[in-house]
Amino acid sequence: MAWQGWPALWQWVTGSWLLLVLVLVLLVRPRGCRARPGLRGLLMAHSQQLLFRIGYSLYTRTWLGYLFYRQQLRRARNRYPKGHSKTQPRLFNGVKVLPIPVLSDNYSYLIIDTQAQLAVAVDPSDPRAVQASIEKEGVTLVAILCTHKHWDHSGGNRDLSRRHRDCRVYGSPQDGIPYLTHPLCHQDVVSVGRLQIRALATPGHTQGHLVYLLDGEPYKGPSCLFSGDLLFLSGCGRTFEGNAETMLSSLDTVLGLGDDTLLWPGHEYAEENLGFAGVVEPENLARERKMQWVQRQRMERKGTCPSTLGEERSYNPFLRTHCLELQEALGPGPGPTGDDDYSRAQLLEELRRLKDMHKSK
C-alpha cells in the first residue's frame, strides 16, 4: 500500500498535475461561453462530483492524503494544545472508557480493563495524544481497533504499533487500513482481559467500515458502541463508498441494539447535527431538550459523548426513517405524481441532501 512506504516521486507529480489540469478544465469558464444556466449548472455539478471523486481517490490511495492528514495534525496541535473539548471518562465495574479529543473535532478512545491494566485504542489518529493518555493511565496497549481507513481515524496506527511491539491492529481487510495485522469480519470478537468487543460490518461511509460493540455483560454495565463515522449524536456519516440502501442497512444494524447502549462517536458534531434535526422536525421536544443541554456543554467546551441509542431514536432523523412524523415533515415523496410515499432509502438520501444544503448556508 502506498502509505506504508515512501512512494515514488512520480506518484506525487502525476497526482498533482492531474488534479491541477482537471480544476482548470472543469471549473474555469471561457469568456465566450454562453451556455444556458441550467446546462451550466448541470455541468458544474458533474464536474464538482468528478473532482471530488478524484480528490477522494488521491486522499485514500496515495501519499497526498497522508500529507494532508499531517498538516491537519500540526494545525490542530497548535490550535488545541489540550484538545478541542474537555472530556470525562466513564468508569464501570473494572472497565474504563476514556474519550481522547484529537485533531479539530475527532475522538479517539481508550477502553481499559482496570484490573489487568490492559488497554484497547479505538481510531488513534493522533498518536501523541493517545500515548500521553496511555502513560497517564499506566496501562499497556495491546490492541488498536480501527473503524475505517480514513487518515483522521487511522493515522496513528504506525507510530503506536511500532512503539508497542505486541500491539495488534484490527480492522476490515476490505478497507486498506494502514498497518493492519489482524483482519476482522462481521461478528468477530476481540478479547482483551475481561473486555469482549464485537466487530459489526457497517459499510456505506467506506466499503469496509466496522463499528465495535463492547459487551456490557462481563462488567454488569451498559454496552458501548464505538461508531466511527457511521453514527454521530443526531447524525450519520456520508456515503463515500456506498449508497443510501447500504447506509440504511448499516444503520438498521445499530437500531437492533438496546436502548441503553452508550454511543461513542468519531466526531464532535452534536450542535450542528441537532440544528439540522430542528429544521426537519421543529416540533420534536426530545431534540429541543437535547439541544439545550448540548449548547450548555459547548459553551464550556465540554464534550457531548456519550449519548444512548434510546436518545438517538427520539431525535436523530437518520435513525427515524421509519417514523411517519418525519415522512410527513418532509412532504410528498419523489413519485411522478408528487404524492407517493418515500421509501426509507429515498428518505435517507433526501435527509443527506438537505443536510448538505443546511451546512453550506
N, C-alpha and C positions, 0 to 999 in steps of 0.2 A: 504494500500500500504506500502511496506517495508520502504520507505524513510520518511514516516510521523511519524514514531516512532522508537525507538531504537530497532533493530531486535535482535532476539535470537542469542546467540553465535554460535549455530550450523550452521547458515547460513554462517558466515564468515569461519568457519573451513571447511565445506563441499565445499564451492566455491573455497577456496584457494587450498585445496588438489586436487580437480578435475582439476583445471587449471594446477597445477604442474605436475600431472600424465600425462595429455594429452600432455604437452610440451615434456616430456621425451619420451613418447611412439611414438609420431608422428614426432618429429624433430631430435632425436638422431639416427644416422645411425650406426648400428652394424658394427664392424670391418670386419666381414665375409660376409657382404652384397655385392653381385656383380651384383646387378640389373642393367639392361641396362639404359643408361642415359635418354632415352625417358620415360621409365616406372618410373624411379626415379623422373623425373621432374613432371610427372602426379601425382604421389603420394604426392610429396611435395606441389603441387598446391592445391590438395584436402585437405591435412592436414592443410595448412595455411588458407584455406577458413573455414574449420571446427573450427579451433582455433579462427578465427575472430568472427564467429557466437557465440561461447561460451563466448568469451570476451565481445562481444556486449550485450549478454543477461545478463551477470553479471553486466555490466555498467548500463543498463537501468532497471533492475529488482531487484537488491539487493543494500545494503548499500555500497558495494565496489565502485560502481560508484560515490556515494556521497563523499566518502573519496578521490577518485581521483580528483574530482572537487575541493574539499577544498585544496588539495595540489597545483593544478593549480592556485587557487586564491591566495594562500600565495606567490607562486613564482612570479606571475605577479605583485602583490602589491610591492614586494621588488624590482623587476627589473624596473617597470614603475610606480613610486610613483605618477606621474602626468598623467598617461595614456599613451598608446602606440602611440597615434597620437594626433596632435593638430587639433581641430575641430572648425567649425564655425556654429552657429545656423542660421536657415533661418526664417526670420520674415515676415509674410504676414499681411493681414488686420485683426488684432486681434488674430492671431494664430501664435504660435512659435513652430518650430521643433528643438530640441536640441539633437544632437548626443553625446553620452557619451562613450568614449573608455574604454573598460573593458577587463579583462584577457589579453592575449597576442595579440589578433587580433580581438576580438569581438566588436560589437557595441550594446549598449542599446540606447533607445531613450526616451525623454520626449516630449509629444505632449501637448501643453499648450494653453488653452483658456485664453488669457492675460486680457480680460475684467472681467471674472468671477474668475480668478486666480485658475483655476482647471487644474489638470494635469493627463495625462494618461501615464503610463510607458509601453514600449514595451521591452520584453525579458530582465528583470532587473537581469542579472546574478551576478553582484557584488552589493549587497545591500548598502554597504558603499558608493560607488561612486555615486549611484543613489540618495541616501539620501542626500549626500552633494550637489548635483545639485538641489534637491527639496528645500533645505534650502536656497541656494543661490538665487534661483528664487522667493522665498517667496510664494510658491503655495501649494495647498492641493492636495495630491494624492488620487484620488477616484477610479482608475481602473488600473489593470495590464492586458495587452494583451500578451498572451504567444503563440508564433508560434508553438512550439512543446516541447516535454518533456525533451530533452537532457539538462543535467545539466548546460552546458555553455549558456543556454538560460532561464532556469527556476530556477536556483539555489538561486535567491534572493526572490522568492515568499514568503517563510515562514517568513523571518525577516521583510520584508516590510509590509506584510498583518497583522502581529502582531503589528507592530509599528503604522500603520494607520488602526484603527479598522473598519472604514467604507469603506475600500478599497475592491473592488470586483476583483476576479481573473478569467479572461476569457480564454477560450481555448477549444480545441476539447475534448469531452468525450471519444473519441476513443484512445487518446494518453497517458493516465495515467499521466497527468500533476500534479505535486505536488501542493497541497493546492488549487485546482480548486474549485471555488464556483459557477460560472455561465457558464454552458456548452453552446457552440455555434455550430450552424450548418451553412452550406453553405448559404450565402446571408443574414445571420442575421446582424442586425445593432446595434452597441453600440452608445448611445447618451450621450455626456457629454458636458453641456453648448451648445456652437454652433458647437461642434465637432460631426460630423456624420461619423462613422467608420464602414465599411462593412467587414465582415469576408468572405473570399473565400477559399473553400476547395481545397487544392493542395497536395494531397498525393503523396508519392514516396520516399522522404527522410525519413519520418516516415508515419505510416498509417493515422494519424490524423493531419498532418501538415496543418496549416492555414496561409494565408497571410492576411494583413489588409490594406484596402484601405481607406484613409482619403479623403472624398469628398471635392473638392475644391470650389464647388458652393456657400456654405454659406459664405465664406470669399473672393469670387471672385478671387481665385488664382488657381494654379495648384493642381491637386490631388496628393497625396503622397502614394506610395506603400511601406509598410514595409514588406520585403520579407523573413525575417528569413534565412533559409538555402535552400530555393527554388532557388533563383536567386541572383547572385552577379554581380558586374561590370565585364563583359566579361566572366562570368562563370555560372555554376549551381551546385546544391548540389548533393551529392552521393545518390544513390537509396538503402539506408539501408533496407527499409521495402517495397519496390515496385520493379517494373521492368521498362524497357525502355518505354513501352507503357503507363504506369501510369504516369511517369515523363513527357513524351511528352504531354499528355493531360493536365497536370497541367501547363506546360509552355505555352500551347496554351491559357489557361485561362488568363494568363498575356498578351499574344500577342493581345488579344482582347481589351486591354485598350488603351487610347490615347497616342500619341507620346510625349505630353508634361508632362505626368505623371512622377513625380520625383521618382527615385528608391533609397530607403534607405535600404541597405543590412545588413545582420547579421554579416559580417566579412570584414576585410580589406585584400582582396585578389587581388586587381586590377593589380598590377605589374606582379605578377606570372601568372594570367589568360591572360593578354594581351600578355605576352611572348608566351604562348601556342597558342593563336589565330594567332600569327605571323607565327607559324610553319605550321598550316593547311591552312592559307590564306596569304602568304607572300606579295601579291600584293595589299592587302586591305589598301588603303590610309587613310580611316577613322580610322582604327586601329592604323596606324603609327602615326597619329596626336594625338590620344588619349594617346598613349604610351609615347610620348614626354612630354605631359602635366603631366601625372601621375609620370613619373620619376622626373620631377622638384618638384612636390609636395612631393614625398617621400624622396628626398634629404634633405628636411627641416622638415621631419617627420610630414607633414601635411596630413590630411585625404583626401580621394578621393571621398567621397559621398557628395551629391547625383550625379548620372548621370540621364539621362532621358531614357525612353523606346525608344524614337526615335533614340537616340545614340546607345543604345544596339542593336537595329535591324540592325545597319550598320556594327557592328564588333563582336558581341557576337556569336560565332559559334553555341552555343546551342540554339539560337533563329533563326538560319539561316538554319535549316534542310530542308526547302522548297526551298532553293536557288540553282539553277543549278551550280553557281560558286563553292560552297562548295562541292557539289557532285562530280564535275569534279576534284577538288583539291585532293580528297581522292581516286580517281581512280575507277576502276570497283568494282561493288558490290560483295556480297558474294555468288552469284549464282553458281550452279555446273559447268557452262561453263565459269565462270570468267567474263562474260560480262553483267550480269544482273545489273539493277539499284538497289541502296539501297532503301529500304523503309525508311521513316523518322525515325521510331523507331530503325531500324538497324543502321542508320547513327548516331543517338544519342548514341547508345551503343558503336559504334566504336570510337566516339569522347571521350567518357568517358574512354575507354581503352587506347587510345593514350595519354590522359591527365595524367593518372596514370603512364604511361611509362615515359612521359616527366618530371613528378615530381620526379621520382626515380633516374633520372640521376644526 
